[in-house]
Amino acid sequence: VRIQLAGEGTAAGPKPTPLSVTRQIIASGKVLDLYTGLSAGLLRQAVYTTARLGMFDTLMGSLSARAKSEGRAVGFSERATAGLTAGGIAAMIGNPADLALIRMQSDGLKPLAERKNYKSVIDALGSIAKSEGIGALWAGAAPTVVRAMALNFGQLAFFSEAKAQLKKHTDLSTQTQTLSASAIAGFFASFFSLPFDFVKTRLQKQSKGPDGKLPYRGMVDCFSKVAKQEGLGRFYRGFGTYYVRIAPHAMVTLIVADYLGWLTK
C-alpha cells in the first residue's frame, strides 16, 4: 500500500522499495506499524476467501450436475465463468474490510494532525461509516471486483494451460507439475490484477481536499490521471512485493482445487 501511494501525482522522485519502506517504518521507532491493518486483513481474508470458495463450490456443483445429465464433462469456459462470478461477488462482499485495510495502512502517511489512529478494523469501519456514510464502505468497489475477476482469470486460464504443457513436454511428477503450474498461474494472476489493485488502493485511500472534491472521480479517471501524470510503469510499481503476497495464496488455492477435481477433471 505504501509503495503504491508513494509519489502520487508525479512521475519524479525516488522510487520506494520494500526494503526502503520497511527501513523507514523501523527508523521511525514504530516497528509494530509493520502490522498495521492486521485485523482488517484477517477479516478481509475470512470474508472474501470463504465467500469465494463457497460460491465456487456451489456453482461447480450445479454445473457438474448439469454436465452429468447431458453426458459430458464440465468445460473450461464453465469453470472460468464460475471462478469469475464467485470472485466478483466475493470481492463486493469483502470490500468494506478491504477499504478498512487500506485506510489503516495509509493513515501513517498523513500529517499527525490529520491521522485517524484507528484502533481496529471495527473502529475503522465505524469511523468511516459515521463520517462518510455507509456507502463509503464500498468506495473502490469497481476496481476491487475487476481485480478479483482478473486474478481468478489468471489463475484458472494459466494453471490449466501450464499443467497441460508441463505434462506434454516434461517428465516431472504429477505433484511437481501441479506445484510448478500453480506458481506460473500465480505470476500471471499477479500481472493481470496489479493495475486494478493499484487503482483500488488509490480510490479507497482518497479523501476530499480543501475544495471538497475527491482527487479521482472513479476507476477510469484514476487510470487516466495516473497514466498521464505518473506514467504507465507506475501501475506495476511494487510488483515483486505484490507477487510474494498473491502467489502463495493462489498456489494453495489452485493446488487444493486441483486435488478436489474442480479444475482439471
N, C-alpha and C positions, 0 to 999 in steps of 0.2 A: 504493500500500500504506500509506504513512504517513498519507495523508488518511483512508483507511478505518478505520485503527486509532485515530486521534485521538479523544479524548473517549469512549473505550469505557466503557459502563456508566452514562453520564449524558447528559441532553439539554442541560445547561447548558454554559457555557464558550465560548471563542472558536471560530469556525469557520475551520479552516485552508483555504488556497487553494494552488494550485500554486506561485504566486509566493512566498507566505509560507513554505512548506515549503522551497523552493529557497533562499530568503534565509537561513533558519535553518541549513541544512546548510552553506552557504558561510561564514556568520558563525562557525561552529564551527571553521573552518580546515581542513575536510576536503572540499575540492571533489571529490575522487575518489569520495566517498561517493555522488555522483550516479550513479555507475556500479556501485554495489554490486549483486551478483547478476547481472552481465552474462553470466558463463559459464553460470549456471543458465538465464537467459533464452534464450541461444542454443541450449543443449541442449534446452530445452523446445520451442522452435520447430522444431528439426530433427526431433525425435521426433514431436511432435504433428502438424505440418503434413505431413510425409512419410507418416505412417500414415493420416491423414485423407484426403488426396488419392489415395493409393494404393488404399485400400479403396473410396473413392467411384468411382474409375475402374473397379475390378474389378466392383463392384456394378452400375454403369451398363452395363458390357459385357454382363453376364448379362441384365439387364433389356431391353436393346436387342435382343439375340439372340432372346429370348422374344417380344418385341413384334413383331419382324420375321416370325417364324414364324407369328404369328397375324394378320398382315396389318394391323397398326395401329402408331401411334406411341407412344412411351413417354409415359405420362400424368404430370401434375404431381404427383399423390399418390405415384407411384412414385419420382420424383426426390426429393421431400421425404423419403420414408422412407429412401432411400439416403443422403441427406445427414445425417439424424438418426442413423441407425445408425453411419455412418462417424465422425461427430463424437463420439458417445458412447464408442465403443470406443477411438478415438484418445486421448480425454481420460483414460480409465482407464490406458492405457499410459504416457502422459506425466505422470501425477500425481506421481511421485517428483521429477521435475525441477521441476515447478510448486511443490511443497512446499518444495524447497530454495531456490527463488527467494524465496518469502515469508519463510522463516526468515532468509535472508541480509539481506533488506531491512529486516526488523523488528528485527534484532539491535541496531541502533544506538539503538533506543528504550529498551533496557533499561539499568539501572544498570551502571556499569563492571564491578563485581564479578560480575555475572551474565551478561555477554556471552560468547558462544562464539568470536567473532572468526574465523569461517570463512574459510579461505584461498581456497577454490574450491568449485565445485559438487561435486566428488568428495569433498573434505574434509567438506562439509556432509552429503552422503548417508551417508558412512561414520560420521560422528559421531552422526547421528540413529539409524541402524540399530543402532549399538553401545549407545547409552544408552537407547533406547526400544523397540528391536525392529524387525524387518523390516516388520511390519505397520503401524508408524507412518508408513512412507513413503507409505501410501495414506490418511492422515488427510485428511478433507475430500473424499474421492473422490466421494461422492454429489452434493454441490452442483457439483463440478467437471464431472461428467458431465451433469447437468441444465443447467448453464451452457452447455456446448458444444452441447447439443441446442437450447436456446433461441436461441443465437447463430446456428446453422445455419438454424433455422426463420425467424428474422427476415430472414436473407439471402435464402433461397430464395423465401419467400412474397411479400415486398415487392419484390424485384428483378423478378420476373416480372410482378407487377401494375403496378408503376410504369412498367416499359418498355412495357407494353400501353397504359396510359393516355397516356403521352407520345407514342406513335405515333399514337394516335387523336385527340388534342387539340392537337398542336403540329406545326410544320413543321421541327423540329430534324433534323439529320443523324443517321444511324444511330449514328455514333460518339458524338455528343453525347448521344443518348438513352441509350446504354449507360452512359456515364460518369455522367450525372445519376441514372439508376435505381440504379446501384451506390452512389452517395452517400446516396440515400434509404434504401436497404436497410441501409447501414452504420449509419445513425441508429437504425432500428428494431431492428437486431440488438443494438446497444448498450443500447437501452431495455429490451428483454426480458431481456437476460442480466446486467445490472449487479447487481440484487438477489442473484442467485446467486453472482456474483463476490465481492460484499461478504461474504456468509456463508462462502464458501470461504476467503477471506482470514482471517476471524476464527477459523475452525476449524483452519486449518493453522498459525496463529501461536500458538494457545493452548498453555499448558504447565500442569502440575499446581501447585496452590498449596500453602501450608504444611500444609493439611489433607489433601493427597494427592488432591484432586479437581480435575477439569477444570472450567472455567467453563461450558462448554456440553456437553450430552450428545449432541448431533447436530444435523442441519440444521434440523429442526422446532423444537427447543428454542432454537436460536440465533435463528431468525426471531422466535419468540415473545418472548424476552427483550429483543432489540434494539428491537422494536416497542413494548414496554411501557416500557422504561427510557429509550430514546433518541428514540422517535418514528418514524413510518413514513418521514418525509423523509430519515432517516439512510441508508436503503438507496440513495438516489441522490446521496449526497454524492460530489463528485468526478466528476460525470457528464461535464463538459467535458473533463477530463483523460482519462477512460476512452474517450470518443468519439474523441479525437485519436489514442489508441493503437490502437483497434479499427478505426475506419473505413478508414484506408489499406490495412490488411491485407485487410479484407473487400472493398474495391473492387478490389484487384488480383486476388484470388481469383475474384470474380464476373466480371470482365472476361475473364480467361483461360478460365474455364469456359464463358462465353457464346461466346467465339471458337471453342472446341473443340466447341460444339454440345451441351453437356451439359444446359443449362438451358432453352433456348427452341426448339430444333429438333425 
